[in-house]
Amino acid sequence: QVQLVESGGGLVQPGGSLRLSCTASRSIFGINVMGWYRQAPGKERELVARIISGRSTNYADSVQGRFTGSRDNAKNMVYLQMNSLKPEDTAVYYCNAVYLGMQYWGKGTLVTVSS
């Protein structure tokens, strides 16, 4: 099993930046795929960034060039650096891990982009 805990959400003005962190309860060396999803009010959960160990990170078109996903295997941490934030980025952001064929999710952290 993998437990995931997100942090770093909050209120930010349009054009601002936030960095989300995700702490895993176990070593992530053996977890090839980790990522970030988000769910805005009234919308379905969507992929934001998929971080594959040893390979490039895939991004949703809507965040390409503004968001950067990364992982630190030694610290069991995954990050999402979000720059040039827009009101439409407002959502609950979830950390995700795919391990031994199962999906694991954190409880999410709320990001609100508003002036």
WOZIBEL-V594318 format. One record per run of one state. SS is the DSSP state (2 for helix, 1 for strand, 0 for the rest). FROM is the first residue (numbers start at 1). LEN is the number of residues. If there is no record, write none. Layout:
# WOZIBEL-V594318
ss=SS from=FROM len=LEN
ss=SS from=FROM len=LEN
This chain:
# WOZIBEL-V594318
ss=0 from=1 len=3
ss=1 from=4 len=4
ss=0 from=8 len=2
ss=1 from=10 len=3
ss=0 from=13 len=5
ss=1 from=18 len=7
ss=0 from=25 len=8
ss=1 from=33 len=7
ss=0 from=40 len=6
ss=1 from=46 len=7
ss=0 from=53 len=4
ss=1 from=57 len=3
ss=0 from=60 len=7
ss=1 from=67 len=6
ss=0 from=73 len=4
ss=1 from=77 len=6
ss=0 from=83 len=4
ss=2 from=87 len=3
ss=0 from=90 len=1
ss=1 from=91 len=9
ss=0 from=100 len=2
ss=1 from=102 len=4
ss=0 from=106 len=3
ss=1 from=109 len=5
ss=0 from=114 len=2
